[in-house]
Amino acid sequence: MKSSYVLFSLGKVKYALRLEEVVQIVKNENILDVPKASRYVIGVMNLRGEVFPVIDLRQRFGLVAEKEDRKKRIIVVKVLNRTFGILVDDVREIVEIEDEKIERSVSSIYGLKESMIDGLVKEGNELIILLNIKEVIESQEEVKVAK
């Protein structure tokens, strides 16, 4: 069986989210600052009357912030009936991945804890990390991803 994923990148590392969790993908615009928010919540966004927090995935993963880039996008996701925006470097494409190609028994990779990873897929010489976005958002644990 195949499942659809939104493929995106942070630096040179590719990640993917299940398409069913993604509401839409928007440009990195109109984010309002929120005082005293956690360091990786960069503000809130109002999209068609719905206001939700925007998380900078680079900061969440302890990566160095990059200069503003036109390719940056916000992936709007719905997790536990709540909406969040996830700021990423670049959204690549929507891909179909066969379930049998997914390596599910992953203890950790690049510093991400096991619960944040749904699996790994090898594409040629590259790895795609399938994120458990619910755990990435909910976890209070500090994450330091290797570069």
N, C-alpha and C positions, 0 to 999 in steps of 0.2 A: 504494500500500500504506500501511496505517496502523500506527503503533507506539504503545504505551501508555507514559505518563510520569507520575511523581508530581510534581505542581506544588506548590512551596513558596515562601516569601518570606523575605527578609532586608530589613527595613525596607520600602521601597516597591518594591523590585526583585523581580521574579518569576524563579524558576529552576525547572528541571525535571531529574529523573534518570530514566533508562530504568527502567521497572518491573521488568524482568528482573534488575536489579542490587539491587533492594530486597528485603530479607528480611521486614521488618515495620516498623511505626511504633509507637513507645512514648512514654509520658509522660516528661518530664524528671525522673526520680526515681532514687534509689538509685545515684548516681554516687560512687565512692570516689576520694578524692584520691590522686595518685601523685607522690611527691616527685621533683624534678629532671626532670620531663617537659617537653617543648617547650612554649612558652607557649600554644599553641593546643590542646594536648591537656589537657582539663580533668579527666581521670580515667579510670577504667575502670568498666565495667558488667558485672554477672554476669546473664546471661539464660539461664535453664534450664541452668545449669552451664557455659555458654561465657562466658569472660571476654575482653573486647575493649576497646580504647581508644575514648574518645569525643572527637571533635574539635569544637570550637566554631567553626562556619563564619564567624561574625562576626569572631572573633579571627584566624582563618586569612586572612581577606580584609582585615585591618587596620582593621576598623570598630570604632567605639566600642561597648563592651558596654552593653547595656540592662539595666534592672532586671528582676528575675525576673518572668516573665509566665506565667500559666496556659496560654496558647496554645502556648508553646514545646514542641517535640517533638524526639525523637531518631529519625532515619531510620536504621535498621540496614541496612547494605549489605554485600554480599559482593564483594570485589575481589581477584582473583588468589588465590582460595581462602582469603582472610583476611577476617575480619569486623571492621567498624568501625561506630561510631555517629557520626552527623553531627547536631549540635545546630543547629536552625533556629528562626526566629521563629514560623513558622506553616505547617502543612501544609494546603494548600487542597483539592486533589482529585486524582483520577486522570483524566487526559485522554488522548484519542486524537488524535494529530497525523498528518496525511497527510504522507508523506515529501517530496512535491513542494513543500510549504509551508515546508520547512526551508531556510534560507540557510546553506550549508556553508562558503562562502569568507569567513570572518570573521577579520580580522587581530588585532583586539583590541577589547574593549568594557569600559567602566567600569574599566579598569586590569587586567583579567584577560588573561593572555597567551594567545596563539592556541591553544596545545596544551591549555589547560584548557577550551576551548569546543568542543562537538560541533556547535553550530549556533545559529541564532537563528530565532525564529518571531514574526511580527507578529500580535497579536490585537487588532483594533480599533486603539486608539491606544497600546497597550502592547506591550512586547517581552518575550519569554520567552527566557531564556538557558538552552540545553541544556548542562549541565555534563558534562565528561569527569571523573567523580569519581576515577577511577584516577590521573589526572594531578594533580588537586587534592591528593590524599593523598600521592602519591609525590614531588612536586616539592619541592625544598629552597629554591626561590626565594621571596624575600619578595614578598608580594602586597599592593598597596595599591589597594583598590577605591574609585573616586570615589563620593561620596555623591549 
